[in-house]
Amino acid sequence: MLFEPTTLAATASAIADAVKPYGCEPRVLFRKAGIDMDAMLKPGARYPMRDTVRLWHEAREATGDPCIGLIAGQKLKPPALHALGLSWIASSTLLDGLRRIERYAQIANSALHIKLTEADEQARLTLAIETDNLDPADEAVDAALAVIVKMCRLMTDNHFAPLLVTLRRDDNGHISQYIDYFRCPVQFEADEDTIHFDSEALRQALPAGNVDLAYRNDELAERYLATLNPERVQDKVRELLLTLLPSGTTSQSAVAANLHRSVSSLQRQLKTEGVSYRQILEETRLSLAQELVKEQRYSLSQIAYLLGFSDQANFSRAFKRWTGKAPNTLRKPGAADA
């Protein structure tokens, strides 16, 4: 790994809040882990992941609670996740929110990779922390899964529950506490760390969704994510596309010029990262299109304009190619189609 993995400092606030009821002084634990606790208050500040692993171990030892990660995850507040937390909470559906955590997970931890897959009316979110020589703390994984379910409840209601949670960690003897929180079956010693959801529940429109707010925070998330690995050209392309799409300026040559590269240089760099310009453009358009269509604030012709299509017909053809459905089939009766 070229860069040492780091975690967003603000997320450690959940650990500080979790240990207080046990009579532990957070500042003492942070000092033992070699962490400047005050950095949590600095926007965008980050800790080396190896230091946060030590902090989790200190929290586990000081509290004596093997479920401290599960408790910390419930304490985390959305703004602690930077722009990711705000765009996530403003998503039009839970599915859109989970797609955001899939896209921007590395804001929370630069070694964190999340994959969302759908099959047989179920969606599965798989979490993996990939490092060369550093094992993640079990408590950190517990916290991450707890945060995801907490966010789903904040966006819907406190009764929301997934279908299944699986954890790679050993059984810590407190499975009942996990079941009480997740409100679904929980399996330890599994092959992967996952959360399974009912797909239909994820697609329900959320009354508090705000696509404009989510979109603006996506721009901030892209910009911040790019700073974590300044060599990743695809992040710069995605960030730029969010700005250029409404103007209709989406050609590869225009993007290359904005990034001060030749088209051939841009193509070469993206190929090295395992993606193509067209793939990034279509992924960005698809993500925004699905939200804009479901949100129903804009007509289909307006959405076509916002995504840089020459007209509604071209947008509709592209949308059907991406999803297998015409965009107006996802809208409620009476919604504007033109």
C-alpha positions, 0 to 999 in steps of 0.5 A: 500500500503506497500510503499508510491507512488513516481514519477520520479523526472525528469518528473517534468521538464515538469511542470517547462518548462510548467509554464515559459511562464506564467511568473512563476518562477519554483523554487518558485512553487517547494519550495511551494510544499516542493520539492527540484527542484535540485533533477530533475537533479539526475538520478533515483531520486524520489519525494513522490507522495503527493508532486507532487500532491501539485506541480500540484496544485501550477502550476494550481493556479499560471498559472490560466490555467486548461489545464496546465497538457495537456501543461506539457505533451507536454513538457516532453522529452523521457530521463526524463522517464529514460530507459522507454523513451529510450526503448519506442522511439526505439521500432519497432512498436507503439504497442511495444512501448505501451506494454513497457509503460504498462510494465514499467509505474511504473517507472514514477509513482509507483502507475500508472497502464496501461493496453493495450487491443485489440478488433475489430481492435482497441486497448485501453490503460487504465490508473489508478493511484491506491493509498490508501488515495491520489487522483491524480491531474487531471493535472497529468492524462492530462499530462500522456495521452498527453505524450503517444500521443506525444511519438507516434508522435515522433516515427511516424510523427506529424500527428498521432492521436488516435481514441478517448480520454476519461477522468474521470475528470470533464469538465473544459470548455476547451474541444476544447484545448484537441481536438486540441491537440489529434486531435480526439473526447474527452469525459470528465466525463467518466468511465475511462481515456483511449486512443483508437487507430487503431490497424493496425496503431499500427502494422506498422513497424517503420524505426527508430526502433532499437530492440537492443537498445530497448532490452538493455534499457529494461534491465535497466528498469527492474533493475530500476523497481525492486528497487521501490519495492525490495520485488517483486520477479517477477521483479527480475525474468524478469530482470534475464531472459533478461540476461539468454535467449540468453544462453538457460539457462531458467530453473526455477532451474537455475533462482532460483539458480541465485536468491539464492532461492530454486525452491519451495521458488521461486514458493511460492513467485511468487504464492503470487504475482499472477504469475507463473514462466512459465507465466513470461517466456512466457510473456518475450519470446513473447514480445521479439519474436514479436519485433525480428520477425517484426524487421527482422534483425535476421533470425528465427533460430537466434531469436530461439537462442536469446530466448533460444529455442533449435531450430527454429522448437520449437520456431515456434511452441511456436510462433504459440501457443502464437499468432495463426500465424507462425512467417514467416507470419509476415515477409516481402517477402524476409526476412530470415526464417532460 
